[in-house]
Amino acid sequence: MSGSSKERSLKLFSVIYFNLEHRYAVIPSNWLESNKEVCLWPGPKTKNPSKLVKDPNSKPDRTFKKFSIRLIKSYGTKCLIS
């Protein structure tokens, strides 16, 4: 790699456990907050939530709700070079 180029890996999906609901889910990793103890999840007015959860590039919007979670594991990588 040359001087100014950087390569980093991003995890595409994460397996989480909803602490209060006692359920597991797979979500796009960018739905996790930086502390990895809270995730955003589509609210009841979100259109097509099942499509969003399968897309690693989907971004949470203002209709998403915050939930307390335990991160189990993150999977899949995408290398970015800048």
N, C-alpha and C positions, 0 to 999 in steps of 0.2 A: 504494500500500500504506500502511496506517496504521501508526502508531508501533510497536506491539508485534508486528505481524505480520511474519513472515519467510517468504520463498519460497526454496526451494533445489531443485536438481535432483539426482536420484539416478540413477546408471547401473544399469540392470536386469541386464544380462548382460555378461560379459567373455570375450574370446577370449584364451586362455592357451596357453603352450608348456611342456610338462613337460620340464625340463632333462635329467633322467636317462633318461627313457623315450623322448625324442625324438618326442613326439606333441603334437598340438594338440587343444584341447577348448573348448567353450563352456560356461561355468558361470554360475550366479547370482553377481552381483558381491559379494554379502554373504558368499560363501565365501572371499573374499580376506582375508588378514590385512592390518593397517594399513600394513605396509611394502611391500605389493604384490609381494613376492618369494616368498611362500609362500601356498599355497591349501590348503583342506581339501577332501577328496574322500571319497565314501562308502566305508567299509570293506567287507570281504567279507560281513559279517553285516547290513549295512543292507538293510532291506526296500524294494523298489521304487525302486532308484537312478535308473532311467531317467525315472521320473515326477518325482523330486526335482530332477533337473538341468534340467528344463523349466519349473520353477516359480520365478519370481524372488523369491518370498517364502519359499521353503524355507530352513530354518536348519540349519546343521551341528549334529550331536549328538556324543556322546562316542564313537560308533563310527567317526567320520570320521578319516582319516589325513592327516598333513601332507606336502606335496610342495613341493619347490623348483620355482619356475616363473619364466617371463618373461611379463609382461603385454604382450600385443600391442595390444589396444584394448578399450575399454568402449563399449557401445552402449545405446540406449534410455533415455529419461528419464521420470521421474515427478516432478511438482512437488509439493512438500509445503508447506503453509502452516500455520504454528503461531501 
